[in-house]
Amino acid sequence: MCRMSALAATALVPVLVLAAPALAKPAAKPPVAAAAAEAPRKASPADRAMAQRLDPLARAAFWAREVDTDPMDAEAGLALSQALRGLGRYDEAIASAQRVQLARPNDVEALLELARAQIGKGQGFYAIAPARQAQTLAPGDWRPASLLGVAYEQAGRDDEALAAHRQALALAPDNPSAQTNLALFYANHGETAEAETLLRAAAARPDAPMAARQNLALILGLQGRFAEAEKLARQDLPPETVENNMAWLRAAAGGATGRSWDSLKSAQ
């Protein structure tokens, strides 16, 4: 999970494509067959897999069409929620996840997506209940615990947040996302040495998310270690973004211990 990645504020206009009515002759095609021909069809599994590689706006349009075709399609509803969340349209993302969760109350993925959407909106308190339910249903899964850690942080319940992050890491000791989320908790509380150790471990893994490298760059930059921070930043970001981030870091390094990417986002 990448709490600190910037979210585009692009307005979302779902494109709901429906099949045009067929103009078949009554003698050649019975009414029932004509109605079947007019019904919109779901995309194939191959098309769905390809859609997941599209940008969030295109993905949202694709999955909105799938939900319109079959409102009970859980895969489509959750994928639409994820795409809307990527666009920063959190209320709509929450609504899409809730529709799936209401139809499938014990679906762990629906509960997790609902929690993510609430956290994305900054309403971590409302993510606690679905994340707890997911944890009860899947006690060996590190993701509910990690989401709970973030939700508790947003709700100002730091002791519970730290315990949840540690539980997530205990369940998945080598998972770079669990490492990154605990590191961000430490960073947000001024414990930069602990944060750096965890982020280095996360960033060194071949499956490390971009957040691990970029948050490590932040920690290093705030300590005045600009060359190393810039090298990490350039692995994932375009040059103009790197220049803006490094300018902010050089200005902030004097007394910004404990600040997070959230403050960087606000400054930009």
N, C-alpha and C positions, 0 to 999 in steps of 0.2 A: 504494500500500500504506500502510495506516495502522497503524504499529506502536504508537502511543501511545493509541489509542482504548480506552476502558474496555470490558471484556467482562463480560456478565452471567453470574452463577453459577447460572443456572436449571437445575434438573434436567431432563434430556431423557428423555421417554418416547415413543418413536416409535409412531405409530399405523399399523399395517399392516392396511389394509382389504382384505379379499378378497371376491370375489363369492359370494353365497349359492348353494348347490346348487339347480339348477332342478328343479321337480317336474313335468316333462313326462310325458305318457303315452307308453309305449313304442311304441304303434301310430302315434302322430302324429309322433314325432321319433326318428330312428335314434340309437343310442347315441353314435356319433361326433359327430353334430350337437349332442347334449345336452352332451357333454364340451366342445365348442367354446364353447357358450353359457355354461358355468360358468367358463371361463378368465377371469382378470382382464385388463382391457385397460389399455394405457398411456394416459396423459393426452394430450390433443391438444396440438399446438404452441401454440395460443392459451392453453390452461390452464397450460402450462409457463411461458410468458412472464408470465402473471399471477402465478404462484407466486413468481417472483423478486422481486416487490414486497411479499411478505408479511414479517412479522417472522421472525427466525431460528428460533424454536420452531415456528411454523406451516410454514415452509419445510422444516425438518428432517422434520416429519411427512409432508409431501407427497412429498419426494424419497425418504424411506425406503419409502414405498408403491411408488414407481416402481422402486426397486432390488429390492424384494421381487417385483414383477411380472416384472422382467427383470434378473437379476443381472449380465448382460453389457452393460448399458446404460451406456456411458461418461459420457454427459452427466449422467445421473441420479447416478452414483457421485461425480462431481466436485462437482455441486451439493449433494449431501448432505454431502460433506466440508466445503465452504465454510460451509454452515449450521451444522454442528456446531462448526466453528472459531469462528463468531460467538457461540456459546453457551459458549465456553470448554471444550468437551469435546474436548480435543486428541487424546487417545489414540484415540477413536473416529473423529475426523477423519482422523488418520494412517492408520488401518486402512482407511477407505473409499477414500482416495487410493491406498493401496498396492494394493488389489484392482484398481483400474483400471490402475495402472502395471504390474502383473505381467501383465495381459492385453494391454497395449499398451506395451511397453517403450520405444518411441521417441515416445510421445505427449508433446509439449512441455507441453501444459496439465496433464496428469497429473503430470509432474515438478515443475512450478511449484507446483501445489497441495500436493503432498507437502512441498516445501520450506517453503511458507507455514505448514503445520500444525506442522512441527517447530520453526520459528521462534516460532510462537505459544506453543508449550509451553516456550519458553526453551532448547531443545536445538539451537541453531544449528549445532553441529558436524555433526549428522546431516542438516542441510539442505544442506551444502556439496556432497555427491556428486550429489544430484538436480539442484541448481541448475547445477553444472558441466556435467552431461550435457545439460541444456536449452540451455545456452549453446553447446555444441558443435553441437547440432542446429539452433539458430536464432541464429547469431552476430550478426545485425543487430538482434536484439530487445533492448531496454534492460532488460526485466524480470528476466532471469536475473542480469545484472550487479548490479542493485539489490538483489535478494534475497541474492546472494553478499555484498554489502557488509554487510547486516544479520547474516547468518550468521557472517561473519568477526568482526564486533564481539562477538557473543555468545560466540564461541570465544576471545576475547582476542587476536586476530590483527589488530591495528589497522592496520599498514602495508598489509596485503592488503585490509582493509576500505576504507580511503581510496582505494586504487587502483581497487577495484571500483565504488565510488560515482562516482568521476570518470569511469570508463568508461561507466557508465550515463548520466551527464549528457552525455557526448560523443555518445552514440548518439541521445539525445533532448534536445537543449539547451533546448527550451521546455516540457518535460514537468513539470508542477507536482509530481508524485509523486517523480520523480527529484531535483528540486530540494529537496524537503522532506526526503528521506532523507539527502542529503548534508548539509543544514543540521543535521539532528539529530545526525549524527556530530560536526560541529563543536561544537554545543551541549554534547554529552556530554563534550567534551574542553576545555570552558572557553573556546572561541573564539566568543564571543557576537556580535561584530561581523560575522564571516563568516556566521554562522547567520542573523542578522537580514537581511543583504543578500539571501541566497537565499530566505528565507521571504517577504520583501516581494515579490520577483519572482514567487514561486509564488502567493501570495495575491491578487495583482493580476490573475491570469488568470481568464477567465470559467469555465473548467473546473477551477478549484482545488478540491482536496478539503478537507473540513472540517479535516483535520489541519494543513494549511498555516496557516490562520487561528488555530487554537487554539494551535499551537506558537509562532507569532509572538506571541500574547497572553502566553504564558509568558515568552518572552525579554524582552518589554517590561516585564512585571510584575516580573521579577527585577532589572530595572534601576531600579525605582521609578517607572516611567511608567504609573501605574495607570489614568488616565483612558482612554488609548488602548487599554490591554490590556482593560479592561472593555468598551469599545465593540466590540472584535473578538469577545470571548467571547459577548456577547449576540446575535451573528448566528446562532449555532448551538445554544446551550444554554439550557435552561429557567432562569428567574430564580433558583430555589433553588440550582441547581448553580453558577451564576455567583457567587452570594454566597459559597458555600463556597470556591470556587476563589480568589476575590479575597481572602478572609480568610487563606487559606493563603499567598498571594503576599505580602501585606503583612507577615505574620510571617516569611516566608523571605527577603525582599528584602535584609535586612541582610548576609547572607554566603552566599548560595546560588548564586553564580556557577558555571555549568557543570552545575547540576542539571537533570534532565529531567522530563518528564511521568511517568516511571516512579516517581520519588520522590514526586511529587504524589499519584499513585494510592496509594502505600503510606501516605502521611500521612493520606489520607482513609479 
